[in-house]
Amino acid sequence: MFSMDRMINPDTPYIEPGDFSYFIYMFLLAVAAYVIYRLRFKISRNTSLALLIFLIISVFQRMLINSWYLINDDYSLAYSLPLQICRVIIWLIIIQFFVRKDFLNQAIFYIGLFAYAAFFYPIGIHPVWHMAGWSFFLLHAANVLFPLTMHFAMGFVPTLKGVFQAYFIFAVYFLFVYFLNPHVSGNYFFINNRPFFHDMSEALYVTVNLTGTLIGFMAVFFIIRLIIHLRKNIIYETGDK
């Protein structure tokens, strides 16, 4: 039976790829994306409402995870600050409700690509029935689904300029947490306790992160442009027929 202690216990084992919770998280993300797609025409006529819903989700997520830290008397500068990359994005989503700037949509999309990795290869994630698990899903689903919603609401499309805008924000963020981590004994962006490349030198690891992220952003941009080009050709050829 489920109990309150089980739902908030920080010692609950983390999930691994292939677990029940792993597939439930993926299923819920797919369902949410499908719902947004089905509502795309309504979203296009209600941009403010769409932004408001994401604002509410984002604020609730921040309240949820901080409540969990406080309930467990576990709030720490080392890992509780909103400085993991997906937590930064959730704050950009909150800010976007008020400013509505394209460069923020670009940054949210490109930097939010890290949230996809969190779904496919979860690290330090609690099960779906756990309070921290709910927070995980809301956080990363918002990262992934906000750009899709903005595509229908505001005609958002990732651009090459957006690659460099997002990368600049990422580089500033990365350097900030790189120098902050030693002062708070933190592991923001997994710079110290790495999920991969354990034997790689620190200088090379930093270089791989900075160059690899830019290459990744560029690759995603060109893939999207290719998909748009192919889609236009299909529509054109179908129209001719």
HELIX and SHEET records of a PDB file:
HELIX    1   1 MET A    4  ILE A    8  1                                   5    
HELIX    2   2 PHE A   20  ARG A   38  1                                  19    
HELIX    3   3 ARG A   40  ARG A   45  1                                   6    
HELIX    4   4 THR A   47  ILE A   71  1                                  25    
HELIX    5   5 ILE A   85  VAL A   99  1                                  15    
HELIX    6   6 ASP A  102  ILE A  111  1                                  10    
HELIX    7   7 LEU A  113  PHE A  120  1                                   8    
HELIX    8   8 MET A  131  MET A  154  1                                  24    
HELIX    9   9 LEU A  160  VAL A  184  1                                  25    
HELIX   10  10 TYR A  188  PHE A  190  5                                   3    
HELIX   11  11 GLU A  202  ASP A  240  1                                  39    
END                                                                             
